[in-house]
Amino acid sequence: MTQQVQEGLPRPLGATWDGKGVNFALFSAHATKVEVCLFDAAGERELHRVELPEYTDEVWHGYLPGVDPGTPYGYRVHGPHEPENGHRFNPHKLVLDPYARAHTGDLHWDPACFGYTLGAEGDDLTFDTRDSAPFMPKCVVVDPNFDWHGDRGRRTIPWDRTIVYETHVRGYTKLMPAVPEHLRGTYAGLGTQDVIGHVKALGITTVELLPVHTFINDSHLLEKGLTNYWGYNSIGFFAPDPRYASDRAQSLREFKEMVARFHEAGLEIILDVVYNHTAEGNERGPTLSFRGIDNLSYYRLLPDQRRYYINDTGTGNTLNLSHARVIQMVTDSLRYWVTEMRVDGFRFDLGTILAREPDGFDNDSGFLKACCQDPVLAAVKLIAEPWDCGPGGYQVGRFQPGWSEWNDKFRDTVRDYWRGEAPASALAPRLCASGDLFNHRGRKPSASVNFITAHDGFTLNDLVTYNDKHNEANGEDNKDGHSDNRSWNCGVEGPTDDATVNALRDRQKRNLLATLLFSQGTPIMLAGDEFSRTQHGNNNAYCQDNEIGWVDWSYGERGDVLLRFTKRLMALRHEYPVLRRTRFLTGERNEALDVKDVTWMNASGAEMRDEDWRDGNMRAFGMLIDGRAQTTGIKRRGSDATMLLVFNAHHDLVRFTLPACNGGGTWKLLVDTNLPEETNGGAFECGHTYEVTARSLLLLVLSPLNAKHS
């Protein structure tokens, strides 16, 4: 094999099979030698170790004829071991290719996986000579060819029509009876017709998957019988984790087939991605990949103490997105998932990290510029989680045009309003896509990704069932997870047989879902909330790969009622464009068209006055959205329906006068959250006083003067 090695090419990076052999290319600016190690089919025995002969533009490369897809491999990288200068090379440690398209085997935690000798005097400054290969997963050479004939249905869903559904590949189907048992918890299981049928019938357009990049289970979790269930601990940014495949050897193909099935149904797939840190932890972490390839380039280190890592992520390390080669790796990864894996977008965990430069967050950072100019990435959905743990980490509303952002202000305000802790003045801007945060530089309402629940925190059911978190199963004495949940248990902590409490809880769920789906912006909901899934009060189920973290499909009649109600909400959002406008509602009168896009009403049916807005106790108000308002940049009246939303978070019934409106005759009731099964709510004349039940929401549509009502 050594005699056969050829010079090869410095690009593309990674292991590239051309039908006759494999080109290996690995970036390292500070290495002195790189060896590629080839293993037997099981990934257990090293068969060949070949030095890459060429070094071009800081890339080590070589070509090996006769190497085929399916071959396990890894690297040994030589260079200075000077931790205090940021260098942690150790060729005794097998390291994973950052560009590997597939992996085989699992990490078996052993002291040999660390570049230093655990427990030795000198700690991480020591040099460990044990071979880590027996304990390491291996990279796998792949054949990228795939017949995408089933991908004919792929289409881009316009932002204004998008409804996102956040779920977990394993947890979504692990308990789903309709999925064959051997496929539950896998890519193949997620791609079955019963799963896709449920998502489609619900009204979802876009499924967001929690991390599927190859990740590592932390040793401290395994020791407690737990796992890193959510997967926010990536070690390979180009490979789908093989643990989610029904056939691990075919993980790449199985993922592609899953995507094709979703596209065939007209649904999008977007990925939650973790480019802010890796699974290698801080200076006392293992040497698995980047640390042993070029620690000084890949990670942000303290400028005057390069032994130590900057920890803006709270995980021990932070990827150095100021380095050109790290930007290249991330953007190469993103393009790969779009072009080769056919995904439709990304949600960036701790997205502020990606826009950090040495001086802090910069919304004109190198990474954001790279994405902005990239024609492949510009064509897909880019969603930032606009915060991190570092100084100045909270950046909601400050990402560049072309990006959407998770809006936690929407979450917090809506939760507070429905538990009686926020006034109308706080809720109003959140209903309008938070224009105070996003209405600049030509950004659209879709930039505000509205959510009430997500993987991180209470489910919808638990939000109205628990005042306090109950994370005892995590093994951290209930100290993990947020304590500020803005939840309200409606008077009883946990499940109860009290019919009055359960009725209120069910109405509160409907209020929260209706607020989410009738607000301007892009809604995202947590899988299982549509039928009241519970995690039994656990608001941090990151380590619960069991019934706590999995979706329970045995939801009963109460869950079925909520499911039908949720489908109706989504159908109404799709039916009425005025609920998902592409222009921000401002409340300003368009003098040329003599139209005001949104008018805020008090319970007497009159327009809200300054004293109404200043009333911190006001809990009932109306939002009148005029369908005649301008819908595009062209100055002409719209022809959409005019709709009225009425919110009542008061603890008692409120008599609300339905306002008069130009061009309309009667108000048709579409939704009353106090009447979940009522689909024909009747028509009411302008000026009619409607008795709005305590803690409930209404949606009405204005019928033209000459319309007939059934």
N, C-alpha and C positions, 0 to 999 in steps of 0.2 A: 504493500500500500504506500509506503514512504516513497518508493521509486516512481510511483504513478502520479504523485501530486504535481499539479500544474499551477501556474501563477494565478489563474482566475481573475476575477474583476472585483473592484471595490464597491460595486453596487449591482443589484439592490442588496441592502443589508439583510442578514439572516441566511438561512439555508435554502437555496433555490435549485430545484430539480429541473433539468432541461430535457429529460428523456434518456440521457446517456450517463449522467452523473450529477453531482451537486456542487454548486459554488457556495463556499462559506465566506461570509464577510462580517466582521465584528469591529465596531468602533471602540477604540481606547486610545486616548491622547497620551497616556502616561505609562502604558505597558512596555515591557522590553521584549516579550515573546508571548505568542499565543499558540496553544495546541488544541486541536479538536480531537475529542475522544469518541470513538464509535463503539457501541455496545451490541450484545446479542439481542435477539428479538424480545426477550423478556426484560431487557434493560438492566440485567444483573451483572454481567461479566464484560469487562472492558476488553475489546478485541484488538483495537488499533488506537494508537496515539500518534497524530501527525501534526508537525509544526506547520503553521500557515506561513508560506514563504515570502509573501509580499506585504509591504506596508505603504499605502498610498493615502495621502490626505487624512492621516490619523485613523485609517481603516486597515485592519489586518485581514488578508484574504488569500484564498487558495481554492483550487478546483480538484475534486476527487472523482475520477471516472469510476463507473460501476457501482456507485452508491445509489440505492433505490429508495422510493417512498416506503415508509414504515421503519426505517433505520433509526434507532434511538441514538442520541448524541448529547454531548455537553462540551464545555470548554474548561481548560486550565490556563489561567492568565498569570504570567510572570511580571514582576515589577517591584518597585521599592515597597518595603514594609516600614512605613514611617507614619504611624497614626497621628502623631502630633503635627505633621505636615499635611494630613488629610489622605495619605496613601495607605491602603489596607490590602495590598495584593498578597495572595497566598496560593501558590499553584497546587498545594495539597488539597485544595477545596475545589470540587467540581462546581462550576457555575452554569446557570441556565442562560440560554441565548435570549436577550430581550426581544428578539424578533421571531421567536419560535412560534410556528402556526399550530402546534399540537404538543401535548405532553402525555407521558405515560408514567404510571406509578405514583406513589404518594411520598410525602416527606415523612420520614421516621425520625423523630427528634432524638438526637444523640449529641454528646459533647463534641464529636468530630465535625458537626455542622457549623461550628463556630471557628472563626479565624484565629482566635486567641484561646488560651487554655483556661477553661472555667475553674475558678477557685484559686488560681495561681497568684502569687505575689506579683503585682504589676497589672493585674486585671486585664483590660482590653489592650494594653501595650505589649502583651506577650505574643508569641508566635507559635501556633499549634501545628504540628506536623502530621497529624492523623489524616488519613484519606477519608473524605466525606462521601465519596461516590456510592458506597453501599447503602447509604441512608437517603440519598437524594432522588427525587423524581427526575426523569430524563426528558429532553426535547425529542421531537419526532419529525423526521423529514416527511413532507406531505406531497401528495399529488393534488394540485389545486383544481383540476378539471371537475366540472359539475354541470349536469344538464339542467338548465333553469327553465325547462319547458313548462313547468307548473307555475311559473312566476308571471304569467301573462296578465294577471290582475293587478300587478303593481301599479299604484298611482299615488301621487302626492295629495294628501288631504289638505285643503286650504286651512290656514290657521283659524279662521272664524268658524269653521265647521268641526274643529278638533275637540274631542273629549277624550282625555287620557285616563288610563286605567293602570294603576301601579300594582304589580304582583311579583311573585317569586316562582321561578321555574319549578323548583321542587315542591314548595309548600302549597302551590295552587292545586295540584292534582293528586297529592299523596293520599288524600282521603276521598277522592272523587269516585263514586261507585261506577260511573259510566265509562271510566277509563280502564282498560285491561290492567290487571294488577301488575304485570311485569313492566308496564310502561309508566306507571304512576311515578311522579317526581322526576320525569325526564323531559328532554327536548321533544322526543317522539310523543310522549303523553300530552304535552301542551299543544302539539299540533294535530290532535285528534279532532274529529268533526264535532263531538259533543262539547268539547271545550270551546272551539271556535263558534259553534252555534249559540252557546250561552252568551259569549261576549258580543256577538253580532246582534242577537235579539235584545240585549240590554240597551243598545244604542251607542256603544263605545266605537270610536274610530281608530284609536291608537293605544297599543299596549306597551307599557313601560316595564321592562324587566329589571329587577334588582341585579347586582353585578353577576355577570357570567364569565368575565375574564378569569383565567386560572388564579386561584387564591390559595392561601395557606391557613390551616387551622392552628391557632396559637396553642403552644404547649400547656399554658396554665389552664386553658379551657378543657383540653383533652384530659388533663389530670383530674378535673372535676366531673368528667363524663359528659361534657358539653362540647359544642363545636362553634366555629365562626359561621353561623347559619346564614347571616345576611350576605357575607362574602366581600365586605369592604376591607380586604387585605390582599390586594393583588400582587402577583409576582410575574405574570405574563400578560402583556397587553394585546397580543395578537391571537390568542388561543381561547376557544371556549372551554370552560372547565370540564374535564372528562367525567367527573363524578355525576354530572347531570345527563349523561348519555346512557341509553339502555344497552348500547354496545360501545364500551369505552374506546375500542380501536377505531370506531367509526364516528367519533364525536363531531368532527368537522362536517362530515356529510349529514349527520343527523340534525345538526343545527341548521344547515342550509335547507334541508327538507322542511323543517318547522317553519322557517321564514317563508318559504314558497307556499305553504298551506295557508298562512295568514294573508299573504298577498292575493292568493287565489280568491279569498273571501272579501277582498277589498279593504283589508285592515292593515295598519302600519305597525311596525315593531321598532321601538326605540330602546336604547340600552342606558342603564345607569352605569357610568364609568368613573373609575377612581384613579385619576392621573395625578393626584396631589401627594401621594406617598406610596411606599411599597411595604411588603411584609417583612423587611429586614430590620425594622426597629431602629433603636438608637445605637450608640457605640458598643453596647453590650449585646446587640442582636446577632443573629446568625449571618454567615456569608453564603448567600444563595444565588446571587446574580450580580446586580449593579455594584454592590460594595466591592466585590472581588474583581470586577471588570474595569471600573474607573470611578472610585468613590468620590474623588475630588470634582469630577465633571458632573456626575449624575445627581448629587445631593447638595442642598444648601448647608454650608458649614459655618460655624461662628467665625467671622473674619480674623479675629486675633487669637482664636483657640480652635484650630481646625480638627482637633481630636473630637470635638463635640458637634452635634447636629442642631440646626435651627428646627424648632418643633412648633410650627404654626398650625399643624394638623391635629395635635394632641395624640399622635400615634408613635412619636419618637423620631421621625425623620420627615423631610419635605423635599420633594423632587425639585430640581433646579431648572425651572422653566425660563431662566435667563440665559441658559446655555443653548447655542444654536443646535447642537446635536440632540439635546433633550427635546427641544421644540420639534425637531425633525422626527424623532421617535414617536411623539404623541400625535402629530399630524399624519405621519405615515400610518399609524395604527388606525386613526379615524377614517382615513381614506380607504384602508383595507377593509374595514367593516362595512363601509358603504358600497364599494365597488365589487368586492369578492364575496362578502357575506350578505349583501343587499339589505342592510338595515336602513331605517328611514330617519334616524336622528339619535341624539344623545342627551342625557341629563348628566351634568358634570357635578359630582359630589365635591363639596367644599370648593366651589368654583373660583372663589376669590384667590385661592392659591395660584391658579393658572395665570392670573393677571398680576401677580406680584413681581416686582423687580427688587433689587437690593434695598431700595428706599421705601418699599411698601407697595400698596395697590396702585396700579396705573391702568386706567381704562383705555390707554393707548399702548399697552404692553406689546412686546414682540409676539407673544402667542396669539393675542387677540387680532393683531395685524395679520398674522399668518392665516388665521381662519377667515378673516374678512375678505382677503384677496383670493382665496382658494375656490375655484369654480365648483369643485366637487362638494366641499363642505357648505358652500353658500346655498346649495340646492336642498339641504336637509334641515331638520329641526335641531336647533342648538338651544339647550335650556340650562341655565346656570343655577346652582344653589349658591346664592350670592353672599356667602359668609364663610369664615373659617375661625380658628381659635386664636389667631395671631393679633397683634396690635393693628387697629384700624380694619379689622376683618369684616365688619358688617357693611355691605355695599349694595343693599337692595335699591334698584333703580338706576345704578350707575354703570351697567355694562353697555357695550356699544350697540348701535343699531344693528339689527340682524339677529340679536340674541333675545330670548325670552328668559324670565327669571321666576323662580319660586318666590311667592309673595307671602311671607309669614305674617305681615301686618294684616292681611286679609284673614288668615287663620285666627289670629289672636282676637281681632275685633269682632268677628262673627261669633266666636265662642263667647266672648264677654257679653255681647248684646243679648244673646238668647238665654244667658243665665242672669240677666238683669244688671250687669256691671258696666255697660257702655251705652251712652246716649245715641240718639238719632244722628247727631252731628258727627260722631265718630264712624258710624256705619256707612253713611251716605257716600263718601269718596271711595270706599272699598267696593260698593255696588257698581261703581262706574269705572272699573279697571284701574283704580288708584292713579288717576291722571296726575295727582300731585307728585307721584314718583316717576311715572313713565311717559307722560305726555310732553316729550321734547325730542328734538333731532329727527322728527318724522317717524318716531316709533308708534306702533299701533296698539290698540287695547290688548291684543293677543300677547304682548310682551309681559303682561301680568298673568302668571300661572297661579290661579287661585286654588287653594286647598284648605280643607278643614281637618283632615286626618291623613296620615302617611304611615309608612312602615315604622318610622321613628315616633313613638308616642302611643296614645290610646287609639283603639279602633272607635268607630262611631258609636257602637253599642256601649263600650266602656266609658266613653266620654260623658254619657248621661246616666251611668250606673255607679261610678266611683268618684269620690272626691280625692282619694289618695292612691298613689301607685302601690302595686302589690307584686314586687319583683323578687320575692324570696327565692323562687326557683333558680334565679341566676347565681346564687351562691355568694352574694356580696352583701349580705345582711340588709337588703333592701336599700342600700346606699347609692346604687347606680340609677341612671335615668333621671329625667327632670322631675322636680317636685311642683313646679309651677305649670299645671296642666290646664288651668282655666276651665275646669270641668265642674259639673254639678250633678250629684247623684239623685236629685229630685226628692230628697228627704230620707233615703235609706241607703246605706253602703252595701253594694253588692246585689246579687239576685234577690228577688222577693216575690211573694205570692199576693202582695197587696195590689188589687186591681186598679185602684186609683193611681198609685205610683207608676205602675206599668203603662197605663194609658197616657200619662204625662210623658214618660220616657219615649214612648213610641211617637208621640206628637213632636217632641223635641228632635228626634231623628229626622222626621219629615221636614221640620223647619230648617234644619241645618242643610239637608240635601237640596231642598228647594232654593235656599239662599245661594248655595254653590252653583246650581245649574241655571238659575235665572239672573246671575250677575254677569256683567260685561267682563270680558277677558277669557282666558283659556282655563276650563275646569279640569282638575285631576282628582280622581277619587281612588280610594284604597279598595283593592279587591276584597270582596266579602261584605263590605259595608252595605251593599244592596240588599242583603238578607240578614243583616244584624249579627255578623260574626263577632265573637268575643275572644280576647286573650286573657280573660279572668283577671283583669286589672293590671296585667304586666304591660308597662309602657316602654320596655326596652328589651324586646324579645330577640336581640341580635344573636343570642347563643342557644336558642330554643328550636332545634331541629326535631320537633316532636309535636304533639297535639296542641301545645300552646301556640306555636308559630305557624302551624298549618291551617289552611282554610277548612272549616268543618261544614260539609254540605248537608248535614241533617238538621236543617234549620226550622222545620215545623211551620205551623200555620202563621204565627206572627211574622216569621221571616218571609213567608210567601206573600203576605199582604204588603210588606215593605218592598219586596222585589217588584211586584206589579206597579206599585206607586212610583218607584224609581224609573221603571221603563216609561211610564207616562210622562214624567218630568223630562227625560231625555228626548222623547218624541216631540214634546212641545218646543224644546230648545231647537231641534232640527227644523221644525215646521215654521217657526217665527224668527226671521232674520233680525228683527228689532231687539231680540234678546242676546244677540251676538254681533253687534255692529262693528264695522271696521274703522269707525271714527269715534274718538272719545266724546262722551256726553259731557257738556260743559255747563249747561244751565243758562247759557247766554242766548239772548234773542237774536236770531238772524233777521235783521231789519229788511233785507232785500226779499226774503221769502216770507216774512212775517210769521216765523215759526220759532218756538223754543224747544230744543231737543228733549230736555227733561225738566219737569216741574215737580217740586216737592210739596206735598199736601199735608195739612194737619187733619185731625179727625173730623173737623167741621166741613171739610171739603174745600177749604180755602188754601191759597198758596201760603207756604210757611213764611213767617215773619222772623225778623232778627231775634225777637224775644223767644220765639219758639226754639230756634237753634241754640239759644243760650240756656234753655231750660234743661239742666242736667238730668231731670227726672222724666223727660219725655221718652216714652217707650213705644208709642204708636204713631205711625206716620205712613204716608203714601208716596210712591214714586211713579209719576206719570210720564211715560216715554212716548213721544209723539212720532208716529210713523211717517209723518209728512216732512220730517227733518231731512236735511241734505245728507245723502249717504256716501257720496264720493267727493272728489275735489271739484267736480262740475257743479256749478251753482244752480241747482234745480231741486224742486220738492221731491221728496221720496214718496213711494207708494206702498210702504210697509204698514202693517197693522199698528194701531195705537193700543198700548197696553198699560194696565195699572197694577202695580204691586203694592199690597198693603201689609205692613209689618206690625205685629203687636206682641211685644215682649213683656207687656204688663201682666201682673198676676191676676187680673180680673178682665171681664168682658169689656170691650170698647165699642161704642156705637160710632161707626164711621160713615160719613156722608159721601156717597159716590159723586165725584165732581162732574160738572158739565164740560164738554170738550167740543171744539169746532169740528164739524164734519161728521159727528156721530149722534146716534140716537139712544142706544141702550148698551149697557155693559153685560157681557156674557161671562159668567163665572166658569173658569177653567180648572182652578185648583183651590181648594180650601183644605189646609193640612189637618183640620179637625174632622174632615170627611174623606178619609183616604180612599174609600172605594167608590166615591161619587164621581162619575164621569160626565154627568149632564147636570150642571149646577143651576141651570135656568138663567133667565135674563132679568135685568133690573134697570129701571129708568134712572137717568141722571137725577141726582138729588135724593135717591133712595138711601135710607139709613140702614146699613148692614151691620148686624151684630157680630163683631169679630171676636171669636172665642179667645179667652186668655191664652197667651203664648201660642199664637198661630199665625199663619201667613196665607194671603189670598193672591191669586193671579186672575185678572179679568182682561178681556179683550173688548174693544169698542166696536160695536156693530154699526155699519152705515145706516143712515136714516131710513133708507128704503129697504133694509134687509128684513127678511122674515125669520122668525125665531121658532124653533121647535121646542 
